Amino acid sequence: MLSEIRDLLPWGIEHRRHLHRYPELGRQEFKTSTYCHEQMAALGYDIRSSFETGLVADLTVPGATRTIAFRADMDALPAQELGDATYKSCHDGVAHLCGHDVHMSIALTAACYLAGKRDQLTSNIRFIFQPDEEGVGGAQGMIADGVMDGVDEIYALHNDPSLEVGQIRLKTGIMSAALTQFELKITGKSAHGTTPHQGLDALSESVRIYQQLDHIRMRKISPFSPALLMIGELKAGEACNIIAPEANLTGTVRSFDNTVQETLLREIRSLLQESEQRGFGIEFTTGGCPAIHNSEYAVSRVMKAGRAVLASENIITMPEPWPASEDFSDFTAVQQGALFLLGSGNASKGINQPLHANPFDVDEDCIAYGAAIFAQLAMS
């Protein structure tokens, strides 16, 4: 199978480079979605739109009673791409620095192969092209629109440049961190710097909250339960002699345990109630995704598919979860499935930049390996 899919690799690379040149942000993947729609329709898949820019492509097999789904994310990141690749982003301030262009090209390549093997399939096949993985709500929106209806198992991959091309890694159970992104608006009262008693300093209160957040993690969470609580952005103030009337903070909470996640968020809300008692207005909004749960059955299927494609020593069982977060977890909360990490690095070629690095690139041979594992899962 791998040799047959390698014959499709130039086709897959062509699609990857096109998608890389024309990246789009979450829920703005209009041209990306249209491009994937056109390719999948040409292969004979039945297409329907789903949740803003998403799409679902089905290959229905006569007599099949099961459906196997594969998810590919479509969105890019808000960054000006550096480097001098011939397929560098043509869109100012937007770039595929996480490899979602690779994920889409793997799905397209697997779909092309499977379309030619339709008479050998015993399960229906569904490809889900998802918007807004980097943001909040892309997976949830598609699930609410019914994309998981009738699905019996679902799979996804994420390229991993810290792994050499030709390797995969995964684990059973908790595969990734749960993520909560939050935005906090603190409203105080403006006053002249010479009369601070007449104001309510939102900047000062934001600093107090910032300092107390680390105290929450240290004092409320067991040292044996990994957790991250960080502020990535703080904006406040108008001038050097004006008491700040407003402060805005954004941050993230990550852990591998839903109970830990709930404890952290409960303690943050308790801290914010103190601010309200001090007279400040508080607006606290959250969004995110739980940890991915890889089912034992789905992991065993990926392992078996991997052994049909890779050398056994290149199938790595992870001792600990992946510290990143991925809203594929919303799909595995609905139906059994698994996400695995696909090697996309090649240290000998200098291709080993971490995800979200700038510039970012992959060894494009990973397209063949990813597509072959997807195809093996579909046909076994």
Sequence and secondary structure as in RCSB ss.txt:
>XXXX:A:sequence
MLSEIRDLLPWGIEHRRHLHRYPELGRQEFKTSTYCHEQMAALGYDIRSSFETGLVADLTVPGATRTIAFRADMD
ALPAQELGDATYKSCHDGVAHLCGHDVHMSIALTAACYLAGKRDQLTSNIRFIFQPDEEGVGGAQGMIADGVMDG
VDEIYALHNDPSLEVGQIRLKTGIMSAALTQFELKITGKSAHGTTPHQGLDALSESVRIYQQLDHIRMRKISPFS
PALLMIGELKAGEACNIIAPEANLTGTVRSFDNTVQETLLREIRSLLQESEQRGFGIEFTTGGCPAIHNSEYAVS
RVMKAGRAVLASENIITMPEPWPASEDFSDFTAVQQGALFLLGSGNASKGINQPLHANPFDVDEDCIAYGAAIFA
QLAMS
>XXXX:A:secstr
 HHHHHTTHHHHHHHHHHHHHS   TT  HHHHHHHHHHHHHTT EEEEETTTEEEEEE  TT   EEEEEEE  
 BSS   S  TT   STT B  S HHHHHHHHHHHHHHHHTTGGG  SEEEEEEES SSSSSHHHHHHHTTTTTT
 SEEEEEEEEEEEETT EEE SEE B EEEEEEEEEE B EETT GGGSB HHHHHHHHHHHHHHHHHHHS TTS
 EEEEEEEEEE SSTTEE SEEEEEEEEEES HHHHHHHHHHHHHHHHHHHHTT EEEEEEEEE   EE HHHHH
HHHHHHHHHS GGGEEE SS BSS  THHHHHTTS EEEEEEEEEBGGGTB   TT SS    TTHHHHHHHHHH
HHHH 
